[in-house]
Amino acid sequence: MANTPIARSKSAALSRILDSIPKGYTRYTFGQVPAEKARKLLEKLHERHGIGCTPAQRMARKSRGMANAILVTYSATGEATTQVHWLMLFTAGELAAPRSRGATDRAVWLHV
């Protein structure tokens, strides 16, 4: 099961994204879910995209031509209706999410 920490600040979430782009994570998809459904989402994304893979598993996926994925999550503290915002980044390769966006598309995530 994937263990993805939920960032409590936008800076922490955006920093994780910026750290991932030079590693080849250039395609993305994003959304938001109610906090009570976040755990189920993490399980689903790990099953479909391997967001919780170990480095060895990521290397094996890459050698088979499959895309690797990481998940960045953010939830502001103190919101009346707590939502968890998520952004999944992918590397090049065979992808189980045909509606992902590419590096040429501008990501607008966590805008107010």
N, C-alpha and C positions, 0 to 999 in steps of 0.2 A: 504494500500500500504506500502511496506517495505521501511524503511529509513535506508539505509546502507551507512555510510560515506566512502569515498574513501581516503585511507591512502596516504599521500604525501611522506612518507619515508618507506623504506623497514623495518626499525626497528619497526615502528608502526604496520605495517601489521604482521610481524612475532611475535611481542609481543601479539597481539590479538590471534594468533594461539596457542601460548604457554599457554596463560591463559585458553583456551578452552579445551585442551586435558585432564587435570585432571577432568573436568566436564563430561567426557564421549564422547566427540566428537572425535572419533577415525577413522572413515571412511571418505573418501574424494573423490572429483573429482575437476578438475580445467581446466582453459582455458583462452583465452583472446579474447576481442572484440574491435572494434574501439570505441573511446569515444562517438561518436554520437549514438551508439547502446546500450550503457550501461544501460540507463533508461529502455528500452524495456526488456533487460535481467533481470533486477531486478524485474520487474513486472511478468515476466514469472516464475522466480524461486520462487517468493512468492506464486503465484497461485499453483504451483506444489508441493512445499516443505515447505511452511510456514516460510520462512526465517525471516519474520517480526512479528512473533507471540509474543504475550505478555507472561509473565511468567505463567499466569493462563492457557492460551491456550496451552502452552508447556506441562504443567502438565496433561491437558486433553488428549493431543495427546499421551503422555507416558502411561497413564492409559489404552488407547485403543490399545496399542502395536505398535503405529506408531513411526517412527524415527523423531527426531527433527533435524533441520538444521540451521546453521548460515553461513553467507557469509562474506568473507574477500576480500576486493578489494584494488588494488594498481595502481596508475598511476603516473609515474615520470613526474615532471614538466620540460618543455623545450624540450621534444622530438619532432622531426620533424613530425612524424606520431604518434599521441598520441593513445596509446593502453591502455585499462583498463584490468589488469590482475586480475583474480578472482579465489578464492579457496573456495569451499563449503565443510563444515565439517558436518558430520552426527553422531547422536548417534545410538545405537543399536535399532532395531525395523523394522517394515515393511517400505520398502523404495520404492519410486517411481522412483529411478534411478538405474537400475540394473547394470550399468557399473561402480559403485563406487569402490574404492580400499579400502582395509582393513588396519588395524594397522601394519600388518607385511610387507606391501609394503612401500618402501621408497619414500617419496614425494620429488620431485625435482621441486620446484616452485621458480620463480624469479631468476633463474640462468642466468648468463651472459656468 
